[in-house]
Amino acid sequence: MVHRIIEWSLRNRFIVLVLAAAFFAWGVFAVKNNPIDAIPDLSENQVIVFSEWMGRGPQLIEDQVTYPLVTNLQGLPKIKYVRGTSMFGMSFIYIIFEDNVDIYWARERVLERLSTISRNLPPGVSPQLGPDGTGVGHVLWYTLDAPGMDLGEQRALQDWYIKFALQNVRGVSEIASFGGFQKQYQITLDPNKLLYYKLAVSDVISAVRANNNETGGSKFELSDIGYVIKTSGYLQSIGEIQNIAVKSSNGIAVKVSDIASVQTSGETRLGIFDQNGEGERVGGIVVMRYGENAAEVIENVKAKMQEVAKGFPDGVKFDIVYDRGQLIKQSISSVKGTLIEEIIAVSLIVIIFLFHWRSALSIIIQIPVTIAISFILLNAFGISSNIMSLTGIALAIGVIVDNGIVMSENAYKHLADRYTHWQQEQKNNPQL
């Protein structure tokens, strides 16, 4: 079989050259479209289910949330195993699928199963899927440099302006906010006053919920004009909460202000984010989707950040604390430099030792053509250009050159033997 291929190639040199040029052009196109990252994605093919039940201990979370979810999610198709983790107020379920399963198909199967499991969970527990990102999807971290702005205002700026803008960037799965205070209204009840007015905590909660609502009425026409009736009852200030009537005692309304104090504060935190020992900061983490080009996503996010910064208050700006783009550029540049050095060194050695320009040229041409074709295979198998894949290509250059040298030497040896045999025949029979 090999001899036939060699014979066919020798008889059809033009076709071989055209095919080599076509593969080389295809390889150059594949190089430009191959995803670039600094490190390979070796994470498992997983879907994360997150459930929140604040105020409950890990053991209760394990018994009431984690265990029912794990047992019911184990029957999914093409699944390897399910892992569960319980902590204070939160439950995490990791569903690991087989490596050849499409991640979005897996997420759909998990959502279908969750729709039937949720009814068996405690009231108020609503499982939700984690972002469609990988374990190495955190490509960019940033903080807000906002002197003179308190942490609550910074977190509000992050959650209600920056986050929504950056999530629209192509390839971004999620913008995870951290740091600062999430603003909320807090009602601090006085147990002695509750006992005096014979009220329970549930009575106060029900009264506040009932008064923080908007309902629709109906529609009526007057003078050929239609009017829509609605009531707007959303709470917008501390004073409105304080004036909510919880019950009536002897014809007098018992308000929230009579049994509690109302204030604005931040949600209870389990940690803080400090930068360089200079104090707390507010920021976000850019999480990249599966299969995206990390370098391209980072550049698009940075371009969007420049647009978003135009709407900041005076003195507020972004401070990028982690940028994988710099690591990608340095890693790829280092490996590319090594590849170029190897190609030049190998070419010189081949020319010097063979000392036959046609043989040397046939070997040298194999290097760029083979490297270009390797990127076609990288794209076919969904492998990005990273330190490991490019280093493997660099190590393979030696094999490519060895193969060319062996083939050239073998061809030269056979041609030399054939030429010697022909000369011997000429001596024995001069008439030939």
Secondary structure, DSSP 8 states (H G I E B T S, - for coil): -HHHHHHHHHHTHHHHHHHHHHHHHHHHHHHHHS-B-SS------EEEEEEE-TT--HHHHIIIIIHHHHHHHTT-TTEEEEEEEEETTEEEEEEEE-TTS-HHHHHHHHHHHHHHHGGGS-TT---EE--SEEEEEEEEEEEEE-TT--HHHHHHHIIIIIHHHHTTSTTEEEEEEESS--EEEEEEE-HHHHHHTT--HHHHHHHHHHHSEEEEEEEEEETTEEEEEEEEE---SHHHHHT-EEEEETTEEEEHHHHEEEEEEE---S---BSTTS-B--EEEEEEETT--HHHHHHHHHHHHHHHHTTS-TT-EEEEEEEHHHHHHHHHHHHHHHHHHHHHHHHHHHHHHH--HHHHHHHHHHHHHHHHHHHHHHHHTT--B-HHHHHHHHHHHHHHHHHHHHHHHHHHHHHHHHHHHHHHHHHH-TT-
